[in-house]
Amino acid sequence: MSAAPGPQPSGPGPDRPADPFASSDAPYYAPGWEAPAVPTEPTAWVSVVVGALGGGPLALVLGLVARARVRSRGRRGGRLALAGIALGVLGTLAWTGVVLGSVLTSRAERPLAGDVDAPREVHAAQLVTGVCLAELPPDGPVDSVSAVPCADPHAAEVVTQYAFSRDAIWPGQESADARVAAACALSPAEVEQGVRPVTWAPTEESWGRGDRTGLCLATVEGGGITGSFLDGSVTLP
């Protein structure tokens, strides 16, 4: 029996180099040539920089634009775009919190229109002439107080206000108290009935926040006042 030679392998082997021109999924570049570099989408970089600088809403928009361009133009920078979007979202949330806080603070410190129609907790900076208080807080800094309709029993009523000059410098606590007290005068009839004045002046801290109003309140020992001193409807206990 004689052995016939078998079919010779047609593919590359240890003794046969691979055909450089054979088809494959990846493009072939001749020796000495390099594949062209894929550029990075510049908007992606811009979105990251703007987000790092605190421009939340703008960074979010730029990040979304960069993401779309990376996909449509086949460029690099997808992760950078995502980073810009993340920074934009965080910055936008921070800006939203700041704006919302400012609005709520402004509303909380907006002066009242006068006598309230129902009991409510208010800041001392909101008090104006004609507001009645359920009770007087102890001596010292005053923050929140309970305002009630003057027709209800109450402990005190704001009867006058003293306005400091808006451009005045802080005069010191004793001087501020003295100025408000000098402007707080009750009628002789009120004094005979046991009405006494209580004055509230700005503190150094509230002065720094723009508080320039002193208050004069009329009260009696034990409270129980009904009506208003301002319109003559007051009834003392």
C-alpha positions as CSV (number, residue, x, y, z in Angstrom):
1,M,0.0,0.0,0.0
2,S,1.2,3.4,-0.8
3,A,0.3,6.6,1.0
4,A,-1.0,9.4,-1.2
5,P,-0.2,13.0,-0.1
6,G,-3.2,14.6,1.7
7,P,-4.6,18.0,1.0
8,Q,-2.2,20.9,1.7
9,P,-3.4,23.5,4.3
10,S,-4.4,26.6,2.7
11,G,-4.4,28.9,5.8
12,P,-1.4,30.5,7.5
13,G,0.8,28.2,9.5
14,P,4.1,28.2,11.1
15,D,5.8,28.1,7.7
16,R,3.3,30.3,5.8
17,P,2.9,34.0,6.6
18,A,-0.6,35.4,6.9
19,D,-1.9,37.2,3.9
20,P,-2.0,40.9,4.8
21,F,-4.7,41.5,2.2
22,A,-7.0,38.8,3.6
23,S,-10.5,40.1,4.6
24,S,-11.2,40.8,8.3
25,D,-13.5,42.9,10.4
26,A,-10.8,45.4,11.3
27,P,-9.3,47.7,8.6
28,Y,-5.8,46.9,7.5
29,Y,-3.2,49.7,7.4
30,A,0.0,49.2,5.5
31,P,3.3,49.3,7.4
32,G,4.2,52.9,8.2
33,W,0.6,54.1,8.3
34,E,-1.4,54.7,11.5
35,A,-5.1,54.8,12.1
36,P,-6.5,58.4,12.3
37,A,-7.1,59.5,15.9
38,V,-10.8,59.9,16.9
39,P,-11.3,63.5,18.2
40,T,-12.9,64.3,21.5
41,E,-16.1,66.3,21.4
42,P,-15.0,69.7,22.8
43,T,-18.5,70.4,24.2
44,A,-18.0,67.6,26.6
45,W,-14.9,69.3,28.1
46,V,-16.8,72.6,28.3
47,S,-19.7,71.0,30.2
48,V,-17.3,69.6,32.8
49,V,-15.5,73.0,33.3
50,V,-18.8,74.9,33.5
51,G,-20.2,72.4,36.0
52,A,-17.1,72.6,38.2
53,L,-17.4,76.4,38.2
54,G,-21.0,76.1,39.5
55,G,-22.9,76.8,36.3
56,G,-25.4,73.9,37.0
57,P,-28.2,74.6,34.4
58,L,-25.8,75.5,31.7
59,A,-23.5,72.5,32.4
60,L,-26.5,70.2,32.2
61,V,-27.5,71.6,28.8
62,L,-24.0,71.4,27.5
63,G,-23.6,67.9,28.8
64,L,-26.7,66.7,27.0
65,V,-25.6,68.4,23.8
66,A,-22.2,66.8,24.0
67,R,-23.7,63.4,24.6
68,A,-25.8,63.8,21.5
69,R,-22.9,64.9,19.4
70,V,-20.7,62.1,20.6
71,R,-23.3,59.6,19.4
72,S,-24.1,61.3,16.1
73,R,-20.5,62.2,15.1
74,G,-18.7,59.1,16.4
75,R,-16.4,61.1,18.6
76,R,-14.9,60.4,22.0
77,G,-16.0,62.1,25.2
78,G,-19.0,60.1,26.2
79,R,-17.8,59.8,29.8
80,L,-16.9,63.5,30.0
81,A,-20.4,64.3,28.8
82,L,-21.9,62.2,31.5
83,A,-19.7,63.9,34.1
84,G,-20.9,67.3,32.8
85,I,-24.5,66.1,33.1
86,A,-23.9,64.9,36.6
87,L,-22.3,68.2,37.7
88,G,-25.1,70.1,36.0
89,V,-27.8,68.1,37.9
90,L,-26.0,68.7,41.2
91,G,-25.5,72.4,40.4
92,T,-29.1,72.9,39.4
93,L,-30.3,71.3,42.6
94,A,-28.1,73.5,44.6
95,W,-29.2,76.7,42.8
96,T,-32.9,75.6,43.2
97,G,-32.3,75.1,47.0
98,V,-30.8,78.6,47.3
99,V,-33.6,80.3,45.3
100,L,-36.3,78.4,47.2
101,G,-34.7,79.2,50.6
102,S,-34.5,82.9,49.7
103,V,-38.1,83.0,48.6
104,L,-39.3,81.3,51.8
105,T,-37.1,83.5,54.0
106,S,-38.4,86.6,52.2
107,R,-42.0,85.5,52.8
108,A,-41.4,84.6,56.4
109,E,-40.0,88.1,57.1
110,R,-42.5,90.1,55.1
111,P,-44.2,92.7,57.4
112,L,-47.8,91.9,58.4
113,A,-50.6,94.1,57.2
114,G,-51.8,94.9,60.7
115,D,-54.2,93.0,62.9
116,V,-54.3,89.3,62.0
117,D,-57.6,87.4,61.4
118,A,-56.4,84.2,63.1
119,P,-53.7,83.2,65.6
120,R,-50.3,82.6,63.9
121,E,-46.6,82.3,64.7
122,V,-44.7,85.2,63.2
123,H,-41.1,86.6,63.3
124,A,-40.6,89.7,65.5
125,A,-39.3,91.5,62.3
126,Q,-42.8,91.1,60.8
127,L,-44.6,93.0,63.6
128,V,-46.1,96.4,62.8
129,T,-48.4,98.8,64.5
130,G,-51.8,97.3,65.4
131,V,-50.6,93.7,65.8
132,C,-51.6,92.0,69.1
133,L,-49.6,89.3,70.9
134,A,-51.0,86.4,72.9
135,E,-48.2,86.7,75.4
136,L,-45.0,88.7,75.9
137,P,-41.8,86.7,75.7
138,P,-39.2,87.1,78.5
139,D,-36.6,89.8,78.3
140,G,-33.8,89.2,75.9
141,P,-33.6,88.5,72.2
142,V,-37.0,87.9,70.6
143,D,-37.4,85.7,67.5
144,S,-40.9,84.2,67.1
145,V,-44.1,85.4,68.8
146,S,-47.7,84.4,68.7
147,A,-49.9,87.0,67.0
148,V,-53.7,86.9,67.7
149,P,-56.7,88.9,66.6
150,C,-57.0,92.0,68.8
151,A,-60.6,91.0,69.5
152,D,-59.3,87.9,71.4
153,P,-57.7,88.2,74.8
154,H,-54.1,89.2,74.5
155,A,-51.2,90.4,76.5
156,A,-49.9,93.3,74.5
157,E,-50.3,95.4,71.3
158,V,-47.8,97.1,69.1
159,V,-48.9,100.8,69.4
160,T,-46.0,102.7,67.7
161,Q,-42.9,102.0,65.7
162,Y,-39.5,103.8,65.7
163,A,-37.6,103.9,62.4
164,F,-33.8,104.2,62.4
165,S,-32.1,105.7,59.4
166,R,-31.3,103.0,56.8
167,D,-27.8,104.2,56.4
168,A,-27.1,104.7,60.1
169,I,-24.3,102.8,61.8
170,W,-24.9,100.5,64.7
171,P,-25.3,102.9,67.8
172,G,-24.8,100.2,70.4
173,Q,-27.5,98.3,72.3
174,E,-28.0,100.9,75.1
175,S,-28.4,103.7,72.7
176,A,-30.7,101.8,70.5
177,D,-32.9,100.9,73.5
178,A,-32.9,104.5,74.7
179,R,-34.0,105.8,71.3
180,V,-36.9,103.4,71.0
181,A,-38.0,104.0,74.6
182,A,-37.9,107.8,74.1
183,A,-40.4,107.4,71.3
184,C,-42.7,105.1,73.3
185,A,-45.2,107.3,75.1
186,L,-48.6,106.4,76.5
187,S,-51.4,108.7,77.4
188,P,-51.9,109.8,81.0
189,A,-55.2,108.0,81.1
190,E,-53.6,104.7,80.0
191,V,-50.9,105.1,82.6
192,E,-53.5,105.6,85.3
193,Q,-55.2,102.4,84.2
194,G,-52.1,100.5,84.8
195,V,-50.9,100.3,81.1
196,R,-47.2,100.2,80.8
197,P,-44.9,100.4,77.8
198,V,-42.5,97.6,76.6
199,T,-39.9,98.5,74.0
200,W,-38.1,96.2,71.5
201,A,-35.1,97.6,69.7
202,P,-32.9,95.9,67.1
203,T,-30.0,93.9,68.3
204,E,-26.6,94.1,66.8
205,E,-27.2,90.8,65.0
206,S,-30.6,91.8,63.6
207,W,-29.1,95.2,62.7
208,G,-26.6,93.4,60.5
209,R,-29.5,91.7,58.7
210,G,-31.0,95.1,57.9
211,D,-33.4,95.5,60.9
212,R,-34.0,99.2,61.5
213,T,-37.3,99.2,63.3
214,G,-38.0,99.6,67.0
215,L,-41.4,98.7,68.5
216,C,-43.4,100.1,71.4
217,L,-45.9,97.7,72.9
218,A,-48.7,98.5,75.4
219,T,-49.4,95.9,78.1
220,V,-50.9,95.4,81.5
221,E,-50.0,93.1,84.3
222,G,-51.5,89.7,83.8
223,G,-52.7,90.3,80.3
224,G,-56.3,89.7,79.4
225,I,-56.7,92.8,77.1
226,T,-59.4,92.8,74.4
227,G,-59.8,95.3,71.6
228,S,-57.2,97.7,70.3
229,F,-55.6,100.8,71.8
230,L,-55.4,102.4,68.4
231,D,-59.2,102.6,67.6
232,G,-60.4,103.0,71.2
233,S,-62.0,99.6,71.4
234,V,-59.6,98.4,74.1
235,T,-61.1,96.8,77.3
236,L,-58.7,96.3,80.2
237,P,-59.2,93.5,82.7
